[in-house]
Amino acid sequence: MKKSKVSVVTGASKGIGNAIAKRLNNDGYHIVAVDVNDPESADFASSDGITFIKCDVTNDESVNKLFSTVVEKFGTVDVLVNNAGIIRDNMIWNMPQQDFDSVVDVNLKGTWLMCKAASVIMKEKCTGSIINIASRAWLGNAGQTNYAASKAGVVALTRVLSLELGRYGVAVNAVAPGLIDTPMTRKLPADVLEKLILAQPTRKIGSPDDVAHAVAFLADSRTSFINGQVIYVDGGKSVASNMV
């Protein structure tokens, strides 16, 4: 099947980004899967309608080269999903400054650089959708001063861009996942993971597909009047953010 629209998805080699790429591909998008690492999933790497491009989202030259390549090969960008992100958790008194800088650099600056490059293309054609992957953690999590601050920045960035780009027919929204079953989550000690699950109102962990479905909803042209919003995919944890 010929893919008529193009979606760029960052952090796409595994986890949530991989699920988003596959879901949008199934919805008819040609996917430009972006990651600083080579794809780890064989079925993903060989999927029809998915082109992998290596890119460091923290580097403006790398980002600009990415979008130049995408426009040259596919003509445009219809949807951008900023999913690339890292975590370096620690209590503030134990957190090296480097861990703060690197998390903000990838999670916030990287999202900003990608949005900047995509906005030029989308503004020119007066249509498009940008979906930033934030996190429920922006509401506050102990041990995540760097991560929570970076994701709060993503939420603020989303709101401002919805004002700047809305008049050009470009919708900018965010999806804020909670506890999701990813390779990163599986590395947690069993007792820690159990405690986190019990702290969820639903008493269960979410899947990458849960996040991908929310992204697909916002990417759909039929929901283009939704702008500047944050959709939580967290089993209700954001409602009771003080639960431990």
GUVO-456142 format. One line per 8 residues: number of its first residue (from 1); their letters; for each residue x, y, z of N, C-alpha, C. Coordinates in nm, 3 decimals, padded with zeros to 5 digits. Atoms other than C-alpha are relative to their C-alpha. Example, Ala and Ser with C-alpha at 12.3 -4.5 7.8 and 13.67 -1.06 7.14 Angstrom:
GUVO-456142
1> AS> 00.089/-00.119/00.000/01.230/-00.450/00.780/00.090/00.120/00.000 ~ -00.082/-00.119/-00.006/01.367/-00.106/00.714/-00.077/00.109/00.073
END
This chain:
GUVO-456142
1> MKKSKVSV> 00.084/-00.121/00.000/00.000/00.000/00.000/00.087/00.125/00.000 ~ -00.076/-00.124/00.007/00.137/00.341/-00.097/-00.037/00.090/00.117 ~ 00.021/-00.087/-00.114/00.180/00.567/00.203/-00.010/00.144/-00.048 ~ 00.024/-00.133/00.054/00.034/00.910/00.128/00.050/00.112/00.091 ~ -00.046/-00.101/-00.093/00.147/01.093/00.442/00.129/-00.045/00.068 ~ -00.132/00.028/-00.058/00.481/01.118/00.620/00.002/00.042/00.147 ~ -00.014/-00.030/-00.142/00.544/01.100/00.994/00.143/-00.026/00.044 ~ -00.133/00.016/-00.059/00.877/01.154/01.167/-00.019/-00.034/00.147
9> VTGASKGI> 00.011/00.045/-00.139/00.909/00.967/01.498/00.140/-00.015/00.058 ~ -00.132/00.012/-00.061/01.212/01.014/01.723/00.000/-00.103/00.113 ~ -00.011/00.103/-00.102/01.343/00.759/01.971/-00.076/-00.125/-00.040 ~ 00.090/00.100/00.056/01.187/00.498/01.747/00.055/-00.142/-00.001 ~ -00.059/00.133/00.014/01.421/00.202/01.782/-00.058/-00.103/00.097 ~ 00.054/00.095/-00.096/01.246/00.050/02.084/-00.106/00.066/00.086 ~ 00.095/-00.053/-00.097/00.979/00.088/02.351/-00.117/00.076/-00.059 ~ 00.116/-00.081/00.040/00.715/00.357/02.315/00.016/00.052/-00.142
17> GNAIAKRL> -00.022/-00.052/00.135/00.871/00.509/02.003/-00.021/-00.104/-00.107 ~ 00.018/00.109/00.094/00.875/00.173/01.830/-00.148/-00.030/-00.021 ~ 00.145/00.026/00.009/00.507/00.117/01.910/-00.071/00.111/-00.077 ~ 00.060/-00.113/00.072/00.417/00.465/01.783/00.027/-00.010/-00.148 ~ -00.036/00.011/00.142/00.604/00.412/01.458/-00.082/-00.108/-00.070 ~ 00.076/00.111/00.060/00.432/00.080/01.394/-00.148/00.035/-00.012 ~ 00.142/-00.035/00.003/00.086/00.216/01.481/-00.028/00.099/-00.112 ~ 00.023/-00.100/00.106/00.115/00.519/01.252/00.024/-00.060/-00.138
25> NNDGYHIV> -00.023/00.070/00.127/00.256/00.297/00.980/-00.123/-00.080/-00.040 ~ 00.124/00.075/00.027/-00.051/00.075/01.010/-00.114/00.091/-00.040 ~ 00.104/-00.097/00.034/-00.263/00.388/00.982/00.023/00.065/-00.137 ~ -00.021/-00.049/00.136/-00.114/00.463/00.640/00.110/00.103/-00.017 ~ -00.110/-00.095/00.011/00.182/00.688/00.718/00.129/-00.071/-00.041 ~ -00.137/00.044/00.016/00.526/00.640/00.576/00.076/00.057/00.119 ~ -00.067/-00.039/-00.124/00.740/00.650/00.889/00.148/00.025/-00.025 ~ -00.143/-00.024/-00.008/01.078/00.816/00.915/00.036/-00.022/00.147
33> AVDVNDPE> -00.034/00.040/-00.136/01.205/00.639/01.225/00.138/00.055/00.034 ~ -00.124/-00.071/-00.036/01.471/00.849/01.396/00.051/-00.050/00.134 ~ -00.060/00.038/-00.127/01.712/00.737/01.665/00.150/00.026/-00.007 ~ -00.145/-00.018/-00.005/02.066/00.806/01.778/00.070/-00.135/-00.007 ~ -00.052/00.137/00.007/02.113/00.426/01.794/-00.063/-00.074/-00.117 ~ 00.056/00.084/00.105/02.059/00.163/01.528/-00.123/-00.074/00.055 ~ 00.122/00.068/-00.048/01.717/-00.010/01.543/00.033/-00.137/00.058 ~ -00.027/00.126/-00.068/01.713/-00.305/01.782/-00.101/-00.109/-00.037
41> SADFASSD> 00.105/00.097/00.032/01.397/-00.471/01.650/00.009/-00.038/-00.147 ~ -00.015/00.045/00.139/01.445/-00.682/01.336/-00.127/00.022/-00.080 ~ 00.125/-00.015/00.073/01.077/-00.675/01.243/-00.027/00.148/-00.029 ~ 00.016/-00.144/00.021/01.075/-00.298/01.285/00.090/00.047/-00.113 ~ -00.097/-00.046/00.098/01.387/-00.251/01.074/-00.040/-00.040/-00.142 ~ 00.035/00.049/00.133/01.240/-00.452/00.787/-00.145/00.031/-00.039 ~ 00.141/-00.026/00.029/00.883/-00.319/00.801/-00.016/00.084/-00.125 ~ 00.028/-00.075/00.120/00.736/-00.190/00.479/-00.051/00.140/00.037
49> GITFIKCD> 00.047/-00.136/-00.025/00.690/00.187/00.473/00.065/00.066/00.118 ~ -00.075/-00.062/-00.110/00.942/00.261/00.749/00.145/00.020/-00.044 ~ -00.138/-00.033/00.035/01.268/00.439/00.672/00.074/00.046/00.125 ~ -00.076/-00.036/-00.119/01.530/00.456/00.945/00.108/00.102/-00.035 ~ -00.106/-00.100/00.017/01.753/00.765/00.972/00.062/00.027/00.137 ~ -00.071/-00.025/-00.124/02.017/00.805/01.239/00.016/00.151/00.018 ~ -00.006/-00.143/-00.024/02.010/01.148/01.403/00.018/00.027/00.149 ~ -00.016/-00.048/-00.138/02.127/01.320/01.721/-00.088/00.123/00.016
57> VTNDESVN> 00.097/-00.110/-00.009/01.832/01.540/01.819/00.053/00.118/00.079 ~ -00.056/-00.111/-00.076/02.052/01.753/02.043/00.092/00.087/-00.084 ~ -00.093/-00.070/00.088/02.262/01.869/01.748/-00.077/00.066/-00.114 ~ 00.081/-00.069/00.100/02.110/02.136/01.524/00.039/-00.037/-00.143 ~ -00.042/00.039/00.135/02.319/02.036/01.221/-00.057/-00.136/-00.038 ~ 00.055/00.133/00.023/02.209/01.674/01.257/-00.151/00.007/-00.026 ~ 00.144/-00.015/00.016/01.844/01.780/01.292/-00.034/00.063/-00.134 ~ 00.027/-00.067/00.128/01.854/02.016/00.994/00.028/-00.092/-00.118
65> KLFSTVVE> -00.031/00.097/00.106/02.018/01.746/00.782/-00.111/-00.104/-00.011 ~ 00.111/00.097/-00.002/01.743/01.503/00.888/-00.118/00.052/-00.081 ~ 00.119/-00.053/00.067/01.463/01.730/00.769/00.027/00.029/-00.147 ~ -00.034/-00.021/00.142/01.646/01.820/00.447/-00.010/-00.132/-00.076 ~ 00.006/00.133/00.062/01.676/01.447/00.373/-00.144/-00.046/-00.016 ~ 00.141/00.042/00.005/01.310/01.381/00.455/-00.074/00.074/-00.111 ~ 00.068/-00.079/00.104/01.187/01.665/00.231/00.048/-00.041/-00.139 ~ -00.054/00.041/00.130/01.418/01.556/-00.049/-00.057/-00.134/-00.045
73> KFGTVDVL> 00.047/00.135/00.035/01.300/01.194/-00.033/-00.151/-00.010/-00.009 ~ 00.144/00.021/-00.012/00.933/01.232/00.060/-00.084/00.126/-00.025 ~ 00.071/-00.121/00.039/00.843/01.594/-00.018/-00.049/00.086/00.115 ~ 00.058/-00.078/-00.110/00.706/01.697/00.321/00.006/-00.077/00.131 ~ 00.021/00.066/-00.129/00.640/01.615/00.687/-00.141/00.037/00.046 ~ 00.137/-00.025/-00.043/00.279/01.577/00.797/-00.015/-00.007/00.152 ~ 00.009/00.019/-00.144/00.326/01.457/01.155/00.140/-00.017/00.058 ~ -00.125/00.018/-00.075/00.617/01.492/01.397/-00.034/-00.049/00.140
81> VNNAGIIR> 00.016/00.051/-00.136/00.629/01.282/01.713/00.136/00.004/00.069 ~ -00.124/-00.014/-00.076/00.900/01.386/01.958/-00.003/-00.092/00.121 ~ 00.001/00.101/-00.106/00.954/01.076/02.168/00.138/-00.021/00.063 ~ -00.136/00.025/-00.051/01.334/01.070/02.216/00.017/00.058/00.140 ~ -00.020/-00.048/-00.135/01.423/01.096/02.582/00.087/-00.095/00.080 ~ -00.083/00.082/-00.088/01.655/00.972/02.856/-00.035/00.030/00.145 ~ 00.021/-00.017/-00.144/01.639/00.929/03.234/00.133/-00.021/00.072 ~ -00.118/00.013/-00.087/01.918/00.982/03.488/-00.044/00.037/00.142
89> DNMIWNMP> 00.063/-00.029/-00.129/01.742/00.956/03.825/00.099/00.004/00.115 ~ -00.076/-00.008/-00.125/01.891/01.058/04.157/-00.060/00.112/00.085 ~ 00.039/-00.111/-00.085/01.810/01.273/04.456/00.093/00.117/-00.031 ~ -00.074/-00.116/00.048/01.929/01.628/04.393/00.139/00.011/00.063 ~ -00.130/-00.012/-00.066/02.210/01.610/04.650/00.101/-00.103/-00.049 ~ -00.089/00.101/00.059/02.352/01.306/04.470/00.012/00.009/-00.151 ~ 00.005/-00.007/00.146/02.286/01.415/04.112/00.116/00.082/-00.057 ~ -00.105/-00.077/00.067/02.591/01.513/03.906/-00.061/00.102/-00.096
97> QQDFDSVV> 00.051/-00.102/00.091/02.542/01.831/03.706/-00.010/-00.054/-00.142 ~ 00.002/00.058/00.134/02.621/01.630/03.393/-00.130/-00.075/-00.027 ~ 00.125/00.074/00.016/02.313/01.415/03.453/-00.119/00.095/-00.017 ~ 00.105/-00.100/00.023/02.096/01.726/03.475/00.010/00.053/-00.142 ~ -00.020/-00.059/00.132/02.248/01.876/03.161/-00.039/-00.096/-00.113 ~ 00.026/00.095/00.109/02.222/01.559/02.950/-00.149/-00.028/-00.016 ~ 00.144/00.027/00.007/01.856/01.494/03.039/-00.074/00.119/-00.062 ~ 00.063/-00.119/00.057/01.751/01.852/02.964/00.039/00.016/-00.147
105> DVNLKGTW> -00.049/-00.014/00.137/01.962/01.848/02.648/-00.080/-00.088/-00.097 ~ 00.073/00.092/00.088/01.788/01.543/02.502/-00.151/00.027/00.005 ~ 00.145/-00.003/-00.015/01.437/01.575/02.642/-00.063/00.133/-00.040 ~ 00.059/-00.132/00.027/01.381/01.950/02.608/00.063/00.068/-00.121 ~ -00.065/-00.065/00.114/01.641/02.098/02.375/-00.021/-00.079/-00.128 ~ 00.020/00.083/00.118/01.610/01.802/02.138/-00.140/00.016/-00.057 ~ 00.138/-00.022/00.045/01.233/01.845/02.124/-00.014/00.137/-00.063 ~ 00.005/-00.136/00.053/01.275/02.219/02.068/00.062/00.008/-00.140
113> LMCKAASV> -00.067/-00.002/00.131/01.520/02.168/01.779/-00.085/-00.069/-00.107 ~ 00.085/00.072/00.096/01.291/01.914/01.612/-00.123/00.082/-00.035 ~ 00.118/-00.084/00.024/00.988/02.142/01.653/00.036/00.120/-00.088 ~ -00.042/-00.117/00.077/01.181/02.438/01.512/00.013/-00.035/-00.148 ~ -00.020/00.040/00.140/01.282/02.252/01.196/-00.131/-00.039/-00.066 ~ 00.128/00.044/00.057/00.938/02.096/01.144/-00.094/00.118/-00.020 ~ 00.093/-00.114/00.009/00.757/02.426/01.203/00.018/00.078/-00.129 ~ -00.027/-00.072/00.126/00.924/02.582/00.900/-00.075/-00.067/-00.115
121> IMKEKCTG> 00.066/00.075/00.106/00.786/02.307/00.676/-00.151/00.007/00.014 ~ 00.145/00.004/-00.022/00.440/02.288/00.832/-00.063/00.138/-00.014 ~ 00.050/-00.136/00.011/00.394/02.664/00.854/-00.016/00.041/-00.146 ~ 00.002/-00.035/00.142/00.470/02.697/00.484/-00.120/-00.061/-00.071 ~ 00.112/00.067/00.068/00.202/02.446/00.382/-00.132/00.013/00.076 ~ 00.119/-00.030/-00.080/-00.044/02.555/00.656/-00.077/-00.125/00.043 ~ 00.063/00.120/-00.055/-00.112/02.208/00.791/00.107/-00.086/00.066 ~ -00.093/00.091/-00.064/00.046/01.951/01.018/-00.036/-00.024/00.145
129> SIINIASR> 00.023/00.034/-00.140/00.055/01.797/01.363/00.132/-00.033/00.067 ~ -00.117/00.031/-00.082/00.328/01.797/01.626/-00.049/-00.058/00.132 ~ 00.040/00.067/-00.124/00.291/01.555/01.916/00.126/-00.025/00.082 ~ -00.115/00.013/-00.088/00.540/01.582/02.200/-00.030/-00.098/00.112 ~ 00.018/00.096/-00.109/00.583/01.295/02.443/00.058/00.061/00.127 ~ -00.040/-00.056/-00.129/00.591/01.451/02.788/00.005/-00.115/00.101 ~ 00.007/00.106/-00.101/00.541/01.251/03.108/-00.085/00.048/00.117 ~ 00.072/-00.037/-00.121/00.314/01.242/03.410/00.096/00.055/00.105
137> AWLGNAGQ> -00.101/-00.043/-00.097/00.639/01.306/03.599/00.017/00.151/00.005 ~ -00.016/-00.145/-00.004/00.622/01.674/03.508/-00.077/00.059/00.120 ~ 00.074/-00.043/-00.119/00.375/01.700/03.800/00.083/-00.016/00.126 ~ -00.090/00.016/-00.113/00.657/01.591/04.030/00.023/-00.143/00.041 ~ -00.042/00.131/-00.049/00.848/01.277/04.123/00.131/00.017/00.075 ~ -00.126/-00.005/-00.074/01.112/01.248/04.393/00.110/-00.072/-00.076 ~ -00.113/00.061/00.070/01.453/01.172/04.246/00.006/00.033/-00.148 ~ 00.003/-00.032/00.142/01.368/01.326/03.910/-00.002/00.151/-00.025
145> TNYAASKA> -00.002/-00.145/00.023/01.450/01.696/03.933/00.035/00.032/-00.144 ~ -00.040/-00.024/00.139/01.616/01.676/03.592/-00.109/-00.042/-00.098 ~ 00.100/00.054/00.092/01.357/01.456/03.419/-00.132/00.077/00.009 ~ 00.127/-00.072/-00.018/01.051/01.628/03.569/00.009/00.141/-00.057 ~ -00.017/-00.135/00.053/01.190/01.971/03.483/00.002/00.000/-00.153 ~ -00.006/00.007/00.146/01.264/01.865/03.126/-00.138/-00.024/-00.060 ~ 00.133/00.030/00.052/00.914/01.726/03.078/-00.099/00.114/00.027 ~ 00.080/-00.121/-00.022/00.755/02.034/03.237/00.030/00.101/-00.110
153> GVVALTRV> -00.037/-00.086/00.111/00.948/02.227/02.976/-00.065/-00.042/-00.130 ~ 00.067/00.051/00.121/00.803/02.005/02.704/-00.147/00.041/-00.001 ~ 00.140/-00.042/-00.010/00.452/02.082/02.830/-00.013/00.149/-00.033 ~ 00.003/-00.143/00.027/00.524/02.457/02.828/00.029/00.030/-00.147 ~ -00.033/-00.016/00.141/00.684/02.432/02.484/-00.121/-00.033/-00.088 ~ 00.119/00.042/00.074/00.374/02.251/02.356/-00.106/00.110/00.001 ~ 00.103/-00.104/-00.013/00.141/02.521/02.486/00.036/00.126/-00.079 ~ -00.042/-00.119/00.074/00.345/02.806/02.340/-00.007/-00.023/-00.151
161> LSLELGRY> 00.003/00.028/00.143/00.381/02.638/02.001/-00.142/-00.010/-00.054 ~ 00.140/00.006/00.045/00.006/02.577/01.986/-00.052/00.141/-00.031 ~ 00.038/-00.139/00.025/-00.033/02.956/02.004/00.069/00.056/-00.124 ~ -00.077/-00.052/00.112/00.240/03.031/01.752/-00.038/-00.062/-00.133 ~ 00.024/00.071/00.126/00.146/02.768/01.495/-00.148/-00.024/-00.031 ~ 00.143/00.026/00.022/-00.231/02.739/01.540/-00.057/00.078/-00.117 ~ 00.053/-00.084/00.108/-00.300/03.024/01.298/00.042/-00.050/-00.138 ~ -00.046/00.057/00.126/-00.112/02.829/01.032/-00.053/-00.142/-00.024
169> GVAVNAVA> 00.061/00.132/00.020/-00.326/02.518/01.068/00.079/-00.115/00.056 ~ -00.084/00.104/-00.060/-00.067/02.328/01.272/-00.041/-00.021/00.145 ~ 00.038/00.033/-00.137/-00.185/02.153/01.590/00.121/-00.054/00.075 ~ -00.111/00.046/-00.083/00.064/02.099/01.871/-00.056/-00.048/00.134 ~ 00.051/00.058/-00.124/-00.025/01.866/02.158/00.106/-00.089/00.065 ~ -00.092/00.088/-00.072/00.144/01.646/02.416/-00.074/-00.121/00.054 ~ 00.049/00.121/-00.066/00.092/01.294/02.544/00.091/-00.025/00.119 ~ -00.077/00.019/-00.123/00.201/01.230/02.903/-00.022/-00.140/00.055
177> PGLIDTPM> 00.014/00.136/-00.052/00.256/00.862/02.979/00.033/-00.007/00.149 ~ -00.036/00.031/-00.137/00.268/00.723/03.329/00.091/-00.121/00.002 ~ -00.080/00.122/-00.011/00.407/00.383/03.425/-00.031/-00.092/-00.118 ~ 00.018/00.077/00.122/00.456/00.196/03.098/00.102/-00.114/-00.005 ~ -00.086/00.118/00.011/00.601/-00.150/03.032/00.097/00.018/-00.116 ~ -00.104/-00.023/00.100/00.922/-00.065/02.848/00.127/-00.071/00.042 ~ -00.128/00.061/-00.039/01.276/-00.208/02.840/00.061/00.068/00.122 ~ -00.053/-00.074/-00.114/01.371/00.065/03.089/-00.070/-00.041/00.130
185> TRKLPADV> 00.078/00.038/-00.118/01.090/-00.027/03.330/00.035/-00.141/00.046 ~ -00.030/00.140/-00.034/01.181/-00.396/03.314/00.133/-00.015/00.074 ~ -00.129/00.006/-00.070/01.526/-00.315/03.453/-00.014/00.033/00.150 ~ 00.022/-00.032/-00.141/01.372/-00.203/03.783/-00.005/-00.127/00.085 ~ 00.014/00.115/-00.091/01.400/-00.439/04.084/-00.147/-00.037/00.014 ~ 00.138/00.050/-00.004/01.088/-00.653/04.116/-00.082/00.067/00.109 ~ 00.075/-00.059/-00.110/00.991/-00.506/04.454/-00.033/00.147/-00.026 ~ 00.024/-00.141/00.035/01.025/-00.149/04.325/-00.112/00.009/-00.103
193> LEKLILAQ> 00.103/-00.002/00.103/00.814/-00.224/04.018/-00.137/-00.033/00.059 ~ 00.127/00.037/-00.064/00.547/-00.391/04.232/-00.059/00.117/00.079 ~ 00.045/-00.116/-00.077/00.529/-00.085/04.456/-00.057/00.107/-00.093 ~ 00.047/-00.099/00.096/00.491/00.142/04.155/-00.135/-00.039/-00.059 ~ 00.127/00.049/00.056/00.213/-00.074/04.011/-00.113/00.016/00.102 ~ 00.101/-00.013/-00.105/00.027/-00.075/04.344/-00.038/00.145/00.025 ~ 00.030/-00.142/-00.015/00.046/00.304/04.344/-00.091/00.053/-00.111 ~ 00.087/-00.042/00.110/-00.157/00.316/04.022/-00.147/-00.018/00.039
201> PTRKIGSP> 00.143/00.019/-00.028/-00.534/00.373/04.057/-00.056/-00.127/-00.062 ~ 00.048/00.120/00.070/-00.584/00.087/03.809/00.070/-00.127/00.045 ~ -00.080/00.113/-00.049/-00.328/-00.136/03.986/00.059/-00.083/-00.114 ~ -00.067/00.071/00.109/-00.167/-00.223/03.655/00.090/00.096/-00.076 ~ -00.094/-00.077/00.079/00.106/-00.107/03.422/-00.054/00.015/-00.142 ~ 00.045/-00.022/00.137/00.037/00.042/03.080/00.096/-00.061/-00.101 ~ -00.083/00.055/00.107/00.173/-00.078/02.747/00.038/00.111/-00.097 ~ -00.036/-00.098/00.102/00.356/00.113/02.472/-00.113/00.025/-00.099
209> DDVAHAVA> 00.113/-00.017/00.092/00.050/00.052/02.254/-00.103/00.098/00.054 ~ 00.093/-00.096/-00.059/-00.162/00.252/02.499/00.040/00.143/-00.038 ~ -00.050/-00.132/00.039/00.058/00.554/02.426/-00.014/00.021/-00.150 ~ 00.009/-00.011/00.147/00.066/00.482/02.053/-00.142/00.031/-00.045 ~ 00.139/-00.027/00.037/-00.315/00.483/02.037/-00.035/00.148/00.023 ~ 00.026/-00.142/-00.028/-00.326/00.830/02.196/00.067/00.089/-00.104 ~ -00.071/-00.076/00.104/-00.067/00.958/01.949/-00.076/-00.007/-00.133 ~ 00.075/00.018/00.125/-00.264/00.814/01.657/-00.127/00.084/00.001
217> FLADSRTS> 00.120/-00.083/-00.015/-00.576/00.990/01.787/00.031/00.146/-00.032 ~ -00.035/-00.140/00.023/-00.401/01.328/01.786/00.053/00.024/-00.141 ~ -00.053/-00.014/00.136/-00.236/01.263/01.449/-00.110/00.003/-00.106 ~ 00.112/00.008/00.094/-00.574/01.206/01.282/-00.051/00.140/-00.034 ~ 00.047/-00.132/00.045/-00.693/01.503/01.076/-00.137/00.034/00.059 ~ 00.133/-00.023/-00.057/-01.039/01.458/01.232/00.006/00.058/00.141 ~ -00.014/-00.057/-00.134/-00.900/01.571/01.569/00.088/00.126/-00.002 ~ -00.093/-00.113/00.017/-00.708/01.871/01.434/-00.041/00.125/00.078
225> FINGQVIY> 00.042/-00.116/-00.078/-00.915/02.119/01.640/00.047/-00.011/00.146 ~ -00.063/00.015/-00.132/-00.752/01.977/01.954/00.139/00.061/-00.011 ~ -00.125/-00.074/00.013/-00.460/02.211/02.014/00.047/00.048/00.138 ~ -00.057/-00.049/-00.124/-00.228/02.290/02.305/-00.035/-00.082/00.122 ~ 00.048/00.082/-00.111/-00.352/02.000/02.517/00.102/-00.107/00.042 ~ -00.079/00.112/-00.052/-00.188/01.733/02.733/-00.095/-00.116/00.029 ~ 00.080/00.120/-00.024/-00.343/01.386/02.718/00.081/-00.097/00.086 ~ -00.069/00.092/-00.090/-00.244/01.166/03.012/-00.036/-00.144/-00.034
233> VDGGKSVA> 00.019/00.144/00.019/-00.196/00.795/02.947/00.068/-00.066/00.119 ~ -00.064/00.038/-00.126/-00.133/00.693/03.305/-00.092/-00.075/00.096 ~ 00.091/00.076/-00.087/-00.427/00.492/03.438/-00.062/00.082/00.111 ~ 00.058/-00.087/-00.100/-00.543/00.794/03.635/00.097/00.050/00.105 ~ -00.099/-00.039/-00.102/-00.220/00.850/03.830/00.011/00.153/00.011 ~ -00.010/-00.147/-00.004/-00.219/01.221/03.736/-00.111/00.062/00.083 ~ 00.111/-00.051/-00.082/-00.550/01.263/03.918/00.037/-00.005/00.147 ~ -00.042/00.016/-00.140/-00.396/01.138/04.241/00.153/-00.003/00.004
241> SNMV> -00.144/-00.004/00.018/-00.038/01.251/04.190/00.076/-00.015/00.131 ~ -00.068/00.016/-00.130/00.035/01.227/04.564/00.001/-00.145/00.050 ~ 00.001/00.140/-00.041/-00.022/00.850/04.576/00.142/-00.056/-00.001 ~ -00.133/00.061/-00.006/00.289/00.654/04.678/-00.011/-00.151/00.021
END
